[in-house]
């Protein structure tokens, strides 16, 4: 029992020596210094914009070739399509508006021309010619010509009422008929063939009317001469008898 403390002290000594030897072997004898980072690692992107320019790295400008060869984005393509559609719609609307304005201008021009033409056919105010009763007389004359030729051939039924109506118009409404004839002549001048035929027919009608007047005058003169000679003969017989 007395040897137990001694045995414990002998057992502790080898344990301490072993721990010291392990510590000496594992602990490094030289001092290791930390290496400093390279200089290019310090040049990082600045967090704030107000840092010195020496620390910040300016972006390199893009070359024009890279900017021109870059393809347009979908937003750019959509914007171009919308712009093209708007231009097309504007062009179509402008053309439609221009066509409508031209149509309305043509309608107004035709309306003014029609009203001025109708107004020019009326006789002047200083004349005693009245359209309303004269037009009724012309209509009655044309209807009478149609009644007279109702049992005749189709040529007479087509021409006699027109001739009677035109003749009545020249007698009852001479100024208005002359204005209508001048208007018809302006339209006939656009067709040279129609104008030439009209001139021929008119010349023939005027020549026939002149011949009728001449023959009428001759017949009148002959009748007056005959009546005068008969009167003289009667007077001579009366004078002889008395």
C-alpha positions in Angstrom: 0.0 0.0 0.0 2.9 2.3 0.7 4.2 1.9 -2.9 1.1 3.1 -4.7 1.9 6.9 -4.6 5.4 6.1 -6.0 3.8 4.0 -8.7 1.5 6.9 -9.6 4.4 9.4 -9.8 6.3 7.1 -12.0 3.3 6.7 -14.3 2.7 10.5 -14.6 6.3 11.3 -15.6 6.3 9.2 -18.8 2.9 10.7 -19.8 4.2 14.3 -19.4 7.3 13.5 -21.4 5.3 12.0 -24.2 2.9 15.0 -24.4 5.9 17.5 -24.5 7.6 15.6 -27.3 4.4 15.5 -29.3 3.9 19.2 -28.8 7.5 20.0 -29.9 7.1 17.9 -33.1 3.7 19.3 -34.1 4.4 23.0 -33.4 6.3 24.7 -36.3 9.6 26.2 -35.5 9.4 28.9 -38.2 7.0 31.9 -38.4 4.8 31.9 -41.5 4.0 35.4 -42.8 0.7 36.1 -44.8 1.2 37.0 -48.4 -0.2 40.4 -49.6 -2.7 40.3 -52.5 -1.5 41.3 -55.9 -2.0 44.9 -57.1 -4.4 44.0 -59.8 -6.8 42.5 -57.3 -7.2 45.9 -55.6 -8.6 47.5 -58.8 -12.2 46.5 -58.2 -15.4 48.2 -59.4 -16.2 51.1 -57.1 -19.4 51.0 -55.2 -20.1 54.7 -55.3 -19.8 57.1 -58.3 -17.9 59.7 -56.4 -14.7 57.6 -56.0 -11.5 58.9 -57.6 -11.2 58.1 -61.3 -8.0 56.3 -60.7 -9.8 53.4 -59.0 -12.7 53.2 -61.5 -12.2 51.7 -64.8 -13.8 53.7 -67.6 -15.8 51.5 -70.0 -14.4 51.1 -73.4 -16.5 52.8 -76.2 -18.2 50.6 -78.6 -17.0 50.5 -82.1 -19.4 51.8 -84.8 -19.2 48.5 -86.6 -20.5 46.7 -83.6 -23.4 49.1 -83.1 -24.4 49.0 -86.8 -24.2 45.2 -87.1 -26.3 44.7 -84.0 -29.8 43.3 -84.8 -32.9 45.4 -83.8 -34.7 44.4 -80.7 -38.4 43.1 -80.8 -39.4 46.5 -79.4 -37.7 48.3 -82.3 -39.4 46.0 -84.8 -42.8 46.5 -83.2 -42.3 50.3 -83.2 -41.4 50.3 -86.9 -44.4 48.1 -87.8 -46.7 50.5 -85.8 -45.2 53.5 -87.6 -45.6 51.9 -91.0 -49.3 51.0 -90.2 -50.0 54.6 -89.0 -48.4 56.0 -92.2 -50.5 53.7 -94.4 -53.7 54.6 -92.5 -52.9 58.3 -92.7 -52.3 58.0 -96.5 -55.5 56.1 -97.1 -57.6 58.5 -95.0 -56.0 61.5 -96.8 -56.8 59.9 -100.2 -60.4 59.2 -99.2 -60.8 62.7 -97.9 -59.4 64.2 -101.1 -61.7 62.0 -103.2 -64.7 63.0 -101.2 -63.8 66.7 -101.4 -63.3 66.4 -105.2 -66.7 64.6 -105.5 -68.5 67.3 -103.5 -66.8 70.1 -105.5 -67.9 68.4 -108.8 -71.4 68.1 -107.5 -71.6 71.7 -106.4 -70.1 72.8 -109.7 -72.7 70.8 -111.6 -75.5 72.2 -109.5 -74.3 75.8 -110.1 -74.1 75.1 -113.8 -77.6 73.6 -113.9 -79.2 76.4 -112.0 -77.4 79.1 -114.1 -78.4 77.3 -117.3 -82.1 77.1 -116.3 -82.0 80.7 -115.2 -80.5 81.8 -118.6 -83.4 80.2 -120.4 -85.9 82.5 -118.9 -86.9 85.6 -120.9 -85.8 89.0 -119.7 -88.0 90.9 -117.3 -88.6 93.8 -119.5 -90.3 91.5 -122.1 -94.0 90.8 -121.9 -93.4 87.0 -122.4 -94.7 84.7 -119.7 -93.6 81.1 -119.4 -96.5 79.6 -117.6 -99.4 80.3 -120.0 -97.1 80.0 -123.0 -95.9 76.5 -122.0 -99.6 75.4 -121.6 -100.4 76.7 -125.1 -97.4 74.8 -126.5 -98.5 71.6 -124.7 -102.0 71.9 -126.1 -100.7 72.4 -129.6 -98.5 69.3 -129.4 -101.4 67.3 -128.1 -103.7 68.5 -130.9 -101.1 67.5 -133.4 -101.0 64.0 -131.8 -104.8 63.8 -132.0 -104.8 64.8 -135.6 -102.4 62.1 -136.6 -103.6 59.3 -134.4 -104.9 57.3 -137.4 -101.9 57.9 -139.6 -98.7 56.1 -140.0 -96.0 56.0 -137.4 -93.8 58.6 -139.2 -96.5 61.3 -139.0 -97.4 60.4 -135.5 -93.8 60.9 -134.4 -93.0 64.1 -136.3 -96.2 66.1 -136.5 -96.7 66.7 -132.8 -93.1 67.7 -132.4 -93.3 70.1 -135.4 -96.6 71.6 -134.2 -95.2 72.0 -130.7 -92.0 73.7 -131.9 -94.0 76.0 -134.2 -96.3 77.0 -131.3 -93.3 77.6 -129.1 -91.7 79.9 -131.7 -95.0 81.8 -132.0 -96.0 82.0 -128.3 -92.5 81.9 -126.6 -90.0 83.3 -129.1 -87.4 84.5 -126.6 -87.5 81.3 -124.5 -87.4 79.2 -127.6 -84.4 81.1 -128.9 -82.6 80.6 -125.6 -83.3 76.8 -125.7 -82.1 76.6 -129.3 -78.9 78.3 -128.4 -78.4 75.9 -125.5 -79.0 72.9 -127.7 -76.6 74.3 -130.2 -73.8 74.5 -127.6 -74.3 70.8 -126.9 -74.4 69.9 -130.5 -71.1 71.7 -131.2 -69.4 68.9 -129.1 -70.5 66.4 -131.8 -69.4 67.8 -135.2 -71.5 65.2 -137.1 -74.7 66.2 -135.3 -74.0 69.9 -135.6 -73.4 69.5 -139.4 -76.6 67.6 -139.9 -78.5 70.1 -137.8 -77.1 73.0 -139.9 -78.2 71.1 -143.1 -81.7 70.5 -141.7 -82.0 74.1 -140.5 -80.8 75.5 -143.8 -83.3 73.3 -145.6 -86.1 74.4 -143.3 -85.2 78.1 -143.6 -85.0 77.7 -147.4 -88.3 76.0 -147.5 -89.9 78.6 -145.3 -88.5 81.3 -147.5 -89.9 79.6 -150.6 -93.3 79.2 -148.9 -93.3 82.9 -148.0 -92.2 83.8 -151.6 -94.9 81.6 -153.1 -97.4 83.0 -150.6 -96.5 86.6 -151.6 -96.8 85.7 -155.2 -100.2 84.0 -154.6 -101.3 87.1 -152.7 -100.2 89.4 -155.4 -101.9 87.2 -158.0 -105.1 87.1 -156.0 -105.1 90.8 -155.4 -104.6 91.4 -159.2 -107.3 89.0 -160.0 -109.7 90.6 -157.6 -108.8 94.0 -158.9 -109.4 93.0 -162.5 -112.7 91.4 -161.6 -113.7 94.6 -159.9 -112.9 96.6 -162.9 -114.8 94.2 -165.1 -117.8 94.4 -162.9 -117.6 98.2 -162.8 -117.4 98.3 -166.6 -120.5 96.1 -166.9 -122.3 98.2 -164.5 -121.4 101.4 -166.3 -122.5 100.0 -169.6 -125.8 98.9 -168.2 -126.6 102.3 -166.8 
